[in-house]
Every structure is written in structure tokens, then in C-alpha cells.
Amino acid sequence: MLERIRIVLIGTSHPGNIGGTARAMHNMGLADLALVAPRCEPLTADTVSRASGADHIVHGAQTVETLEQAASDCTLVVGASARSRTLPWPMITPRALADRLPTELASSEARVALVFGREDSGLSNAELQRCHAHVHIPTNPDFSSLNLAAAVQVLAYECRQAWLAQQEMPGEADMAPAQPLASHQELENYFEHLERTLVAIGFHDPATPRQLMARLRRFTLRARPERMELNILRGILTATEQHAERRD
């Protein structure tokens, strides 16, 4: 289970935080690290020092330009968020996230991405809207700022606790979905198709979006569609486009 959990860091500005993240991951048995558009050199002497023997995780990390690339094969994407947003998204605690993992990862095709934002500004609204859910670490409200590696450590710990509980009750993992869930990349392709179709039939005007696509994203991601279900929806969109073209 742990090998299919990916830690994604976006726009990290301090190499020491990358090293500290690698150490936190290795402590808890995680090894899959992705760096999205880092704002520093990922592998420095400070990285190695803070990693304290876990720098092999940084050496093996994939470095990409976008969240979409980092999470393209993931079936659950959860963004760490400390701020309330204008459009509320499903919010869970680290413990609730851990409780979901055995079911989420029951299928061998399933992958989970835990996404952490920039040290100074966190995740953007656009990035958060690409997540199925947001996880919030309930810190002291009078001093809520967490170091990036410390935040990773909290979630990595909860992931390990879920894995340990699964070892004690292996039967709990026999709850795989009937069909594979749609991956992040398949969902992004669907959202592009959906917006293009809505524009074509005059239902959506990108100049005055009124958060339409954001709300449709939230609805769809909350539903957790299977790959087959998403293919059906895309078939409906294609038929709608063809019908609109014939009418023109």
C-alpha cells in the first residue's frame, strides 16, 4: 500500500525542505516523491544534510512542470490546505484520510497523490480544484504555520498507521471497486471535453464563467467516477457535439 502513495511538492523554494521531506517519507516507509516546478536546486549539500540518509529518495524523485504531470496516473489526489476558499471543497482530517487509504488502494491500479504547496503561499485555487479533496492538519489556531517537512511527516505518519492496521486486519482490503477508478489524467481530459462541449452548445461562456467549471469539477471529483462511467460521459459529450454540428 505505501509504495502506491506519492508525495508531491509544488514550487518548493528551499532545498532543505526537500531533504526534510525525504527523511519524513523514509521514516514512515514512503518512497515515491515528485517535485513540481521547484524554485530551488533540489539536490544540494543542504538537501543531503536534512535528508539524514534518505537522499536516495531525492535522487529517485521525478521532476515535472505541472501537477497534472505529477498526478496523471493517480486515482485519488488530495491537496494539503490551511485556508478556506471561496468555493468550499470536501475537507478531511489526516486521520480520516488514513482511514480511506485501504479502500482507495485496494485495486492494484490505484495510486494516491498527497500534494503540498509552496512554503510562502501554499497551493493555488487552480491546483486545489484539481484535487478530489483537501486535507487540513488541525494545528493550534494561534500558531498554525507548519514547516513543509513537518506537514509531510504528519500525513506520512497517518499513512503508516493505516498500513499497520491493514497488516492486522488484511480482510479489510477486500473492498476493491467493481471497475478501476478514473485517473487524474483521464479526469482532466474529461473536463477539457466537457468545457469544449458546453461552449459549443452555448451553455458556457468562458468570458463570464460564474465558477461553472469549478462547480462541475467539485461535483465530479466528489462522485469518484469509474473509468467506464467516465467513458460513457465522454460518449454523451461526443454525441452532443455531433448533434450541435449537424444543427449548424
C-alpha angles and dihedrals in degrees: 000000000000093000089063095056114095125198111212121196117193123203096344110187103189123060090208089065090055090052091046090050091052090052092049090050095048091048089060100037099259120134110165111099128171124187117204116202095326114206092214139044101280098211115050137133088269090054092052092045094051092043090061095200098335097091089114086077090058091046089054096044120117115232116207139161103238142033088239090062094046095050102030094120096039123110095196123038118185122185123207107230133174097178134075114237133214089246108046115227128195105285123200136177123242090253092051089049091052091049089057096050101083090055094040092052098039091105116072089226094057122108130180125208121199107198126204125187138215120309092238104037110012120213122344121240089251091054093046090051089059090061125089091219142354124237121210124195106218099228129167104293089218091059108017102152112114126194110246095243091047091054090050089049092055094052093040089053091052090049090053092048089054090050092049091049089051091055089057094046107029092166090070089072094064092092102096116157116259089244131021113272118245113267125235091256092049090051092049090051089051093050091051090050092046094051092046091052094046090052091048094054093044097247096115128045111193089203090064103025098165087199089289096142092042091054092046089050091052092048094048097044091049089054093056094212121210118238091252092051091050090050089054091051091049090049089055090050092050091050090048091052092049092049091050091050092052091051090053 
